[in-house]
Amino acid sequence: MKALSSLPPSRRLPLLMALLVAVSLLVSSVLGALVAHWESVDSQLAEVRNLADNGRKTFARTLKDVHADLRTLAGSTTVRAALIGLSRAFEDQGPQARERLQQLYLQDNPNPKGQKQRLNDAGDGSDYSRLHAYLQPWLTNFTEDRGYYDLFLIDPAGKILYTVFKESDFASRLDSPALADSGLAAVYKRAQQLTDTGHYVFADFAPYAPSNGDPAAFIGVPVRSGGSGGRLLGVLVLQLPIEKFNDTLATLGSEGKRVFAEYGRSAAGVIVDDFVHETDAEGRGVRRIRLPVEIDGVRWYVVGEVHDATLYRPGLILGATLLAMAMLAVAVAVPLARRLVRSLWTPVEALASRFDAEVGRSVEEIGGIASQVEIISGRLAHEATDSGNHIRRLLERIDTVSASVGTAAAAVEQISVSIGNINSATGTSELRMSHARERVQAAEAAIGELLGATAEIDKVLRVIEGVAAQTRLLSLNAVIESARAGEYGKGFAVVANEVKALSHQTSGATKEVGGEVEAIRAGSAHSAEGLQGVASAVDQVGEAVRDITGMIGEQRIAVTEIAGMVGAVSGEAQAVAREARDVGASAERTGEEARSMRELAGRLLGDVERTRSRTQAFLAGLRAL
């Protein structure tokens, strides 16, 4: 495992795939072999059970056929006559009948041992031989055709009058030491007690000495004159070799499986209708199932048998086949896995190279963008700071303009008061001029007063001239500041131009008033020369006073408009100040956002560097595979 883990993945992967395939195939093969094995075992056991069941039916039919043969022979007139005739002929042989008959049909029989039944007539001319010659061909053919080992005709005294297959029991007595304990003697004794020729008695398979100790079973029926209930003429016994049943049952078997019969086993300890594991005569393990057969009170067992080797061979063959297939699949899977890994690894390497190039390019682009964002955010923060400083200076200038506008408003108020005074003065002058004609005589005094009034007017004109000059200066400053304010100062520039125009008109008016005052002063100077021009001068003065009154009215209107415009300029200046403060706050927020963006760009650059290093480490590890 350490050696496997030390290999690079490009070599370890095919080995792991092959190992996985091997383990999977091995597990599936083992499981498949086990499943197939037990299915084969179950199938074969079911087959053996079916064979045994068929054997039981065959065995029952065979027993019924034997019983039918017994009934047929026992009811035959020939058999009855043969018993009667053979009994008499046997007696005619005298006390040495056994020895004489065995000498004729055994010792002197020219046929070899095992074929003594081929002799029909011994040729001694006796009645026994004539009856034997009559019965032997028929009964020999019957026993051979039906598969019986031998057929016995026994008289009521227990003498064996006739046998088909000549052995040492021929012509013997059943109470002799050699036969007294045999199955043949037992069947004879029990058959004598039966009154119904339709019933039979049976002796189990056991070694029978006259048949070389081979297992033999005997089945017999009484032969009575007139059928059941008649006089006992003797007993008819058939010797059944085990092959009589097993040869018939053997046809049901197959390789490693057979069916045979058992008789006389004690019911105790016998497992019926289920398989048990036993050992056969050769010491091999077998599975056997016993099915009982009971006919006319006699219990048999038909045995189905299968050898362990036969039972387990299909599973072993299948397991070996699956294992060989698994090994072959592993042998094929290893090179296939290597080819597969190579075919997959080449695109992976190409993909890794493309990934390295694409990711590297993307990382460089992201890094460049992050650097540009950092630079732009720095510039934006710097410009936001500069904008804030400019806005603060603008606010200071707006405050200055607001103060100047307040001063201008105060000056306009003073001009308004002065114009009111001038208006009052011109009203008085006009009233006096209306009485000038009436007061010619007081011309000098009036001229004196007029000179005083002109002096006052001159003062007022100087004041107006000063206000006009100050107003022009104020309007010039307003135009300059409105130009600096840009879009916000356009309305204020209009007002400043109007103020400038009014100041020029006021200056012109004051010059004209000054001229008029000079004229009055000149008239007053020349009034002493004569009063002849007083009337016309008074008229001229009245006209001039009326013009002055109109001009003063216009001046008052202009001053009122200037005051309104100054108020509007003050409001606009305050609105500009509020907007400037909002712009300043926005500039400060923009600066904060720019600083945050710069910090974010810095972190992004750090992430880009980490991504580049991790990507390079990943690709290095991937290429190391």
C-alpha positions in Angstrom: 0.0 0.0 0.0 2.9 2.4 0.8 4.5 1.6 -2.6 1.1 2.3 -4.3 0.7 5.6 -2.5 4.2 6.6 -3.5 3.4 6.4 -7.2 2.2 9.5 -9.0 -1.5 9.6 -9.7 -1.1 9.1 -13.4 0.3 5.7 -12.7 -1.6 5.0 -9.5 -5.0 5.7 -11.2 -4.9 2.8 -13.7 -3.7 0.5 -11.0 -6.5 1.6 -8.7 -9.0 1.3 -11.6 -7.7 -2.2 -12.3 -7.8 -3.1 -8.6 -11.4 -1.7 -8.4 -12.4 -3.8 -11.5 -10.7 -6.8 -10.0 -12.4 -6.4 -6.6 -15.7 -5.7 -8.2 -15.4 -8.7 -10.6 -14.2 -10.9 -7.7 -17.0 -9.9 -5.4 -19.6 -10.2 -8.2 -18.0 -13.5 -9.3 -18.1 -14.9 -5.7 -21.6 -13.7 -5.1 -22.7 -15.0 -8.6 -20.9 -18.3 -8.0 -22.5 -18.6 -4.6 -26.0 -17.8 -5.9 -25.5 -20.0 -8.9 -24.1 -22.8 -6.7 -27.1 -22.8 -4.3 -29.5 -22.4 -7.1 -27.8 -25.4 -8.8 -27.9 -27.3 -5.5 -31.6 -26.5 -4.9 -32.4 -27.4 -8.5 -30.6 -30.7 -8.3 -32.1 -31.6 -5.0 -35.5 -30.7 -6.4 -34.7 -32.9 -9.4 -33.7 -35.8 -7.0 -36.9 -35.3 -5.1 -38.9 -35.5 -8.3 -36.9 -38.6 -9.3 -37.7 -40.2 -5.9 -41.3 -39.3 -6.2 -41.4 -40.8 -9.7 -39.6 -43.8 -8.3 -42.2 -44.1 -5.6 -44.9 -44.2 -8.2 -42.9 -46.7 -10.3 -42.2 -48.8 -7.3 -45.8 -48.9 -6.3 -46.8 -49.9 -9.8 -44.1 -52.6 -9.7 -45.4 -54.0 -6.5 -48.9 -54.0 -7.8 -47.7 -55.8 -10.9 -46.0 -58.4 -8.7 -49.2 -58.8 -6.7 -51.1 -59.1 -10.0 -48.7 -61.8 -11.2 -49.2 -63.7 -7.9 -52.9 -63.5 -8.1 -52.9 -64.7 -11.7 -50.6 -67.6 -11.0 -52.4 -68.6 -7.7 -55.7 -68.6 -9.5 -54.4 -70.6 -12.5 -55.8 -74.1 -12.9 -52.3 -75.2 -14.2 -50.6 -74.1 -11.0 -53.3 -75.8 -8.9 -53.0 -79.0 -10.9 -49.2 -78.7 -10.9 -49.2 -78.6 -7.0 -51.4 -81.6 -6.8 -49.4 -83.6 -9.4 -46.0 -82.6 -8.2 -46.9 -83.4 -4.6 -47.8 -87.0 -5.7 -44.9 -87.3 -8.0 -42.5 -86.0 -5.2 -43.9 -88.7 -2.9 -43.4 -91.3 -5.6 -39.6 -90.5 -5.4 -39.6 -92.1 -1.9 -37.7 -91.1 1.2 -34.7 -90.1 -0.8 -36.7 -87.8 -3.1 -34.5 -84.7 -2.3 -31.3 -86.5 -3.1 -32.7 -88.1 -6.2 -34.2 -84.9 -7.6 -31.1 -82.8 -6.8 -28.9 -85.5 -8.4 -31.1 -85.3 -11.6 -31.5 -81.6 -11.9 -28.3 -80.3 -10.2 -25.4 -82.7 -10.2 -26.3 -84.4 -13.4 -27.6 -81.3 -15.1 -25.3 -80.7 -18.1 -25.9 -76.9 -18.0 -23.3 -74.8 -16.0 -24.0 -73.2 -12.7 -26.4 -70.3 -13.1 -28.0 -71.9 -16.1 -29.5 -75.1 -14.6 -33.0 -73.9 -15.4 -32.2 -74.7 -19.1 -32.8 -78.4 -18.3 -36.5 -79.2 -18.8 -36.6 -83.0 -18.5 -34.1 -85.1 -16.6 -34.9 -88.1 -18.8 -35.6 -90.6 -16.0 -39.2 -91.3 -17.2 -40.8 -90.4 -13.9 -44.0 -88.5 -13.4 -42.1 -85.7 -11.8 -39.9 -85.3 -14.8 -42.9 -85.3 -17.2 -44.6 -82.6 -15.0 -41.3 -80.7 -14.8 -40.9 -80.8 -18.5 -44.3 -79.4 -18.9 -44.0 -76.6 -16.4 -40.3 -75.5 -16.8 -40.5 -73.8 -20.2 -43.6 -71.8 -19.2 -42.5 -70.8 -15.8 -38.9 -70.1 -16.9 -40.1 -67.7 -19.6 -42.5 -66.2 -17.1 -39.8 -65.5 -14.4 -37.3 -64.2 -16.9 -39.8 -62.0 -18.7 -41.1 -60.5 -15.4 -37.7 -60.1 -13.9 -38.1 -62.6 -11.0 -35.1 -64.5 -9.6 -37.0 -67.7 -8.9 -40.5 -69.2 -8.4 -41.3 -71.8 -5.7 -44.2 -74.2 -5.4 -44.3 -75.5 -1.8 -46.8 -78.1 -0.5 -48.6 -77.8 2.8 -46.0 -79.9 4.5 -43.2 -77.4 3.7 -41.5 -79.4 0.9 -40.2 -77.3 -2.0 -41.7 -79.3 -4.8 -40.5 -77.1 -7.7 -38.1 -74.2 -8.4 -37.4 -72.5 -11.7 -33.8 -71.6 -10.9 -32.2 -74.8 -9.6 -30.2 -74.1 -6.5 -29.5 -76.0 -3.3 -32.9 -75.2 -1.9 -34.5 -77.3 -4.7 -36.5 -80.3 -3.3 -35.5 -79.3 0.3 -37.8 -78.9 3.3 -38.3 -75.5 4.9 -37.8 -76.9 8.4 -34.3 -77.9 7.5 -31.5 -76.1 9.4 -30.3 -74.3 6.2 -33.8 -72.8 5.5 -35.7 -72.7 8.8 -34.6 -69.1 9.5 -34.8 -67.8 5.9 -37.2 -65.3 4.5 -38.6 -68.1 2.3 -39.6 -70.1 5.4 -41.1 -67.0 7.0 -43.2 -66.2 3.9 -44.4 -69.8 3.7 -45.5 -69.9 7.3 -47.4 -66.6 7.1 -49.0 -67.4 3.7 -50.5 -70.6 5.1 -52.5 -68.5 7.5 -54.1 -66.4 4.7 -57.5 -67.5 3.6 -57.8 -64.9 0.8 -55.7 -65.5 -2.2 -56.0 -61.8 -3.0 -53.6 -61.0 -0.2 -49.9 -61.7 0.0 -47.1 -61.8 2.5 -43.6 -60.3 2.1 -40.2 -60.9 3.5 -37.6 -58.1 3.4 -34.4 -58.3 1.4 -31.9 -60.2 3.3 -28.9 -62.5 2.4 -30.1 -65.8 1.2 -27.6 -68.6 1.4 -28.7 -70.8 -1.6 -28.4 -67.7 -3.8 -24.7 -67.2 -2.8 -25.7 -65.0 0.1 -27.2 -62.3 -2.2 -30.0 -60.2 -0.8 -33.3 -61.6 -1.7 -36.9 -60.8 -0.9 -39.8 -63.2 -1.0 -43.5 -62.6 -1.7 -46.0 -65.4 -1.5 -49.7 -66.2 -1.7 -51.7 -69.3 -0.7 -53.0 -71.6 -3.5 -56.3 -73.0 -2.6 -58.7 -75.2 -4.4 -61.7 -73.3 -5.6 -60.1 -70.0 -4.8 -60.3 -68.1 -1.5 -61.6 -70.2 1.4 -60.8 -73.5 -0.3 -58.5 -76.3 0.7 -54.9 -75.3 0.9 -53.0 -76.9 -2.0 -49.7 -75.2 -1.2 -48.0 -71.8 -1.3 -46.7 -70.0 -4.4 -43.6 -67.9 -3.7 -41.7 -65.5 -5.9 -38.0 -64.7 -5.1 -37.5 -61.0 -5.8 -33.9 -59.9 -6.4 -33.1 -56.3 -5.4 -32.5 -55.6 -9.1 -36.2 -56.3 -9.8 -36.9 -52.9 -8.3 -33.6 -51.1 -8.5 -33.1 -51.9 -12.2 -36.6 -50.4 -12.8 -35.8 -47.4 -10.6 -32.3 -47.0 -12.1 -33.8 -45.9 -15.4 -35.1 -42.8 -13.6 -31.6 -41.8 -12.5 -28.8 -40.0 -14.3 -25.1 -39.4 -13.8 -24.4 -39.1 -10.0 -28.1 -39.5 -9.2 -30.0 -42.7 -8.6 -33.2 -44.0 -7.2 -33.5 -47.3 -5.3 -35.8 -49.1 -2.8 -35.4 -50.1 0.9 -37.6 -52.3 2.9 -38.0 -53.1 6.5 -36.1 -50.1 8.0 -37.4 -49.2 11.4 -39.5 -46.2 11.4 -37.5 -44.8 14.4 -34.7 -42.6 13.2 -35.8 -42.5 9.6 -36.1 -39.0 8.2 -38.8 -38.9 5.7 -39.4 -36.3 3.0 -36.2 -34.5 3.7 -32.6 -34.8 2.6 -30.0 -36.2 5.0 -26.2 -36.4 4.5 -24.9 -40.0 4.6 -22.0 -42.1 3.3 -22.4 -44.7 0.7 -20.7 -48.1 0.6 -17.6 -46.6 -1.1 -17.2 -44.0 1.6 -18.4 -41.1 -0.6 -20.7 -38.4 0.7 -24.2 -38.4 -0.6 -27.5 -36.7 0.0 -30.5 -38.9 0.3 -34.2 -38.4 0.6 -36.6 -41.2 1.6 -40.2 -41.3 0.5 -42.4 -44.0 2.1 -44.4 -46.5 0.1 -47.0 -48.7 1.9 -48.8 -51.4 0.0 -51.0 -53.9 1.7 -49.6 -53.1 5.1 -46.0 -53.4 3.9 -43.8 -50.3 4.1 -41.1 -49.6 1.7 -38.9 -46.5 1.2 -37.9 -45.2 -2.2 -34.6 -43.5 -1.8 -33.4 -40.6 -4.0 -29.6 -40.2 -3.9 -27.1 -37.7 -5.3 -23.4 -37.7 -4.8 -21.8 -34.6 -3.2 -19.4 -34.3 -6.2 -22.3 -34.3 -8.6 -24.3 -31.9 -6.4 -21.4 -29.4 -6.1 -19.7 -29.8 -9.5 -21.9 -27.2 -11.4 -21.3 -24.6 -8.8 -17.5 -25.3 -8.7 -17.3 -25.2 -12.5 -19.3 -22.0 -12.6 -17.2 -20.5 -9.9 -14.0 -21.5 -11.7 -15.4 -20.1 -14.9 -16.4 -16.8 -13.3 -13.0 -16.5 -11.6 -11.2 -17.2 -14.9 -13.4 -14.6 -16.6 -12.7 -12.1 -13.7 -8.9 -12.7 -14.1 -9.2 -12.3 -17.9 -11.3 -9.1 -17.4 -8.6 -7.8 -15.0 -5.9 -8.7 -17.5 -7.8 -6.7 -20.2 -8.8 -3.9 -17.8 -5.2 -3.0 -16.8 -4.1 -2.0 -20.3 -7.5 -0.5 -21.1 -7.3 1.6 -17.9 -3.8 2.8 -18.9 -5.0 3.8 -22.3 -8.1 5.4 -20.8 -6.0 7.4 -18.3 -3.6 8.4 -21.1 -6.5 9.4 -23.3 -8.0 11.4 -20.5 -4.7 12.8 -19.2 -3.6 14.4 -22.5 -6.7 16.6 -22.7 -6.3 17.4 -19.0 -2.8 18.6 -19.6 -3.9 20.6 -22.6 -6.8 22.0 -20.6 -4.4 22.9 -17.8 -2.1 24.8 -20.2 -5.1 26.7 -21.6 -6.4 27.2 -18.1 -3.0 28.6 -17.1 -2.9 30.9 -20.1 -6.5 32.1 -19.7 -6.4 32.5 -16.0 -3.0 34.2 -16.1 -4.3 36.6 -18.7 -7.5 37.2 -16.8 -5.6 37.7 -13.6 -3.2 40.2 -15.3 -6.2 42.0 -16.8 -8.0 42.1 -13.4 -4.7 43.3 -11.8 -4.4 46.1 -14.4 -8.0 47.1 -13.9 -7.5 47.1 -10.2 -4.4 49.3 -10.6 -6.2 51.7 -12.8 -9.1 51.8 -10.4 -6.7 52.5 -7.6 -5.1 55.4 -9.6 -8.5 56.8 -10.7 -9.8 56.6 -7.2 -6.7 58.4 -5.9 -7.2 61.1 -8.5 -10.9 61.3 -7.8 -10.2 61.7 -4.1 -7.6 64.4 -4.8 -10.1 66.2 -7.2 -12.8 65.9 -4.6 -10.5 67.5 -2.0 -9.7 70.3 -4.5 -13.4 70.7 -5.2 -14.1 71.0 -1.5 -11.4 73.7 -1.1 -12.8 75.6 -4.1 -16.3 75.4 -2.8 -15.1 76.7 0.6 -13.4 79.6 -1.1 -16.6 80.2 -3.1 -18.6 80.2 0.1 -16.3 82.8 1.6 -16.7 85.0 -1.5 -20.5 84.5 -1.5 -20.4 85.6 2.2 -18.4 88.7 1.1 -20.9 89.4 -1.7 -23.7 89.0 0.8 -22.0 91.5 3.0 -21.5 93.9 0.1 -25.1 93.5 -1.0 -26.1 94.4 2.6 -24.0 97.5 2.4 -25.5 98.4 -0.9 -29.0 97.9 0.5 -28.1 100.3 3.3 -26.7 102.9 0.8 -29.8 102.5 -1.3 -31.9 103.2 1.8 -29.9 106.3 2.5 -30.3 107.4 -1.2 -34.0 106.9 -0.8 -34.1 109.1 2.3 -32.0 111.7 0.6 -34.4 111.6 -2.4 -37.3 112.1 0.0 -35.6 115.1 1.4 -34.9 116.5 -2.1 -38.5 115.9 -3.0 -39.6 117.9 0.0 -37.2 120.6 -0.9 -38.4 120.8 -4.5 -41.9 121.0 -3.2 -41.1 123.9 -1.0 -39.2 125.6 -3.9 -42.2 125.1 -6.2 -44.5 126.7 -3.6 -42.1 129.6 -3.1 -41.8 130.1 -6.8 -45.6 130.3 -7.0 -45.4 133.3 -4.8 -42.3 134.7 -6.4 -44.1 137.3 -8.4 -45.9 138.4 -5.4 -42.7 138.7 -3.5 -40.5 140.5 -5.9 -39.9 143.1 -3.4 -38.5 140.5 -1.3 -36.3 139.2 -4.2 -33.0 139.8 -2.4 -34.2 137.9 0.6 -35.6 135.2 -1.7 -32.4 135.2 -3.7 -30.5 134.8 -0.6 -32.7 131.9 0.4 -32.3 130.5 -3.1 -28.6 130.7 -2.9 -28.9 128.8 0.4 -31.1 126.3 -1.2 -28.8 125.9 -4.2 -26.0 125.3 -1.7 -28.1 122.6 -0.1 -28.9 121.2 -3.5 -25.2 121.2 -4.4 -24.5 119.2 -1.2 -27.3 116.8 -2.1 -25.9 116.5 -5.6 -22.5 115.7 -4.3 -24.1 113.1 -2.1 -26.0 111.7 -5.0 -22.9 111.7 -7.1 -21.1 109.8 -4.4 -23.9 107.3 -4.2 -23.9 106.9 -7.9 -20.1 106.3 -8.0 -20.4 103.8 -5.1 -23.3 102.1 -6.9 -21.2 101.8 -10.1 -18.4 100.3 -8.1 -20.9 98.0 -6.4 -22.4 96.9 -9.7 -18.9 96.3 -11.2 -18.1 94.0 -8.2 -21.4 92.3 -8.6 -20.7 91.6 -12.3 -17.3 90.2 -11.4 -18.7 87.9 -8.7 -21.6 86.8 -10.9 -19.1 85.8 -13.5 -17.3 83.8 -11.0 -20.5 82.1 -9.8 -21.1 80.8 -13.3 -24.7 79.7 -13.9 -25.8 80.7 -10.4 -24.6 84.3 -11.0 -26.5 85.0 -14.2 -29.5 86.6 -12.5 -27.3 88.6 -10.2 -25.4 89.8 -13.3 -28.6 91.2 -14.8 -29.4 93.1 -11.6 -25.8 94.4 -11.5 -26.1 95.7 -15.0 -29.4 97.4 -14.2 -27.8 98.9 -11.1 -24.9 100.1 -13.2 -27.3 101.7 -15.8 -29.3 103.5 -13.0 -26.1 104.7 -11.5 -25.1 106.2 -14.9 -28.6 107.8 -15.2 -28.3 109.2 -11.6 -24.9 110.6 -12.4 -26.2 112.3 -15.5 -29.2 113.6 -13.6 -27.0 115.0 -10.9 -24.8 116.7 -13.5 -27.8 118.3 -15.0 -29.1 119.3 -11.6 -25.6 120.7 -10.9 -25.9 122.8 -14.1 -29.2 124.1 -13.1 -27.9 125.0 -9.7 -25.1 126.8 -11.4 -27.6 128.6 -13.5 -29.6 129.6 -10.4 -26.5 130.7 -8.7 -25.5 132.7 -11.8 -29.0 134.2 -11.9 -28.9 135.0 -8.2 -25.5 136.6 -8.8 -26.9 138.7 -11.6 -30.3 139.3 -9.7 -28.7 142.2 -8.1 -28.2 143.8 -11.5 -31.8 143.9 -12.1 -35.2 142.5 -11.2 -36.3 142.8 -14.8 -35.3 139.2 -15.5 -36.7 138.0 -12.2 -40.0 136.9 -13.6 -38.5 134.9 -16.4 -35.8 133.5 -14.1 -38.5 132.6 -11.6 -40.4 130.8 -14.4 -37.2 129.1 -15.5 -36.6 128.1 -11.9 -40.1 126.8 -11.6 -39.7 124.7 -14.7 -36.4 123.4 -13.5 -37.9 122.7 -10.1 -40.7 120.7 -11.8 -38.1 118.8 -13.9 -36.2 118.1 -10.8 -39.3 116.9 -9.1 -40.0 114.5 -12.0 -36.4 113.3 -12.0 -36.5 112.8 -8.3 -39.7 110.7 -8.7 -37.9 108.6 -11.3 -34.9 108.4 -9.1 -37.1 107.2 -6.2 -38.6 104.5 -8.5 -35.1 103.5 -9.6 -33.9 103.4 -6.1 -36.9 101.2 -5.1 -36.1 98.8 -8.0 -32.5 98.8 -6.9 -33.5 97.9 -3.4 -35.7 95.1 -4.7 -32.9 93.9 -6.9 -30.4 94.1 -4.1 -32.9 92.0 -2.0 -33.2 89.5 -4.8 -29.4 89.4 -5.2 -29.1 88.7 -1.5 -31.6 85.8 -1.7 -29.9 84.4 -4.7 -26.6 84.7 -2.9 -28.0 82.8 0.0 -29.4 80.1 -2.3 -26.0 79.9 -4.1 -24.4 79.5 -0.7 -26.8 76.7 0.2 -26.2 74.9 -3.1 -22.5 75.4 -2.7 -22.7 73.8 0.8 -24.6 70.9 -0.7 -22.0 70.6 -3.4 -19.3 70.7 -0.8 -21.0 67.9 1.2 -21.3 65.9 -2.0 -17.6 66.5 -2.7 -16.7 65.3 0.7 -18.9 62.1 0.2 -17.3 61.6 -3.2 -13.9 61.9 -1.5 -14.9 59.3 1.1 -16.2 56.9 -1.7 -13.0 57.5 -3.7 -10.9 56.6 -0.6 -13.1 53.5 0.0 -12.7 52.5 -3.7 -9.0 52.9 -3.4 -8.9 50.6 -0.3 -11.1 48.1 -2.2 -8.8 48.3 -5.2 -5.9 47.6 -2.9 -7.7 44.5 -1.5 -8.6 43.4 -5.0 -4.9 43.6 -6.0 -4.1 41.4 -2.9 -6.8 38.9 -4.0 -5.4 38.9 -7.5 -1.9 38.1 -6.2 -3.3 35.3 -4.0 -5.3 34.0 -6.9 -2.3 34.0 -9.1 -0.2 32.2 -6.5 -2.9 29.6 -5.8 -3.5 29.0 -9.5 0.2 28.5 -10.1 0.3 26.0 -7.2 -2.8 24.2 -8.5 -1.3 23.9 -12.0 2.0 22.8 -10.6 0.3 20.1 -8.6 -1.8 19.1 -11.7 1.3 18.9 -13.9 3.1 16.8 -11.2 0.4 14.2 -11.7 
